[in-house]
Amino acid sequence: MEAERLNAVANKMSELKSRADELRRYL
């Protein structure tokens, strides 16, 4: 099982999503 890798990917995606939301506020 690659649970750790899946968790890392999920964390990166959620981090990117929150960053995108912040960028949208500025635009």
Order of alpha helices (4+ residues) and beta strands (2+ residues): alpha
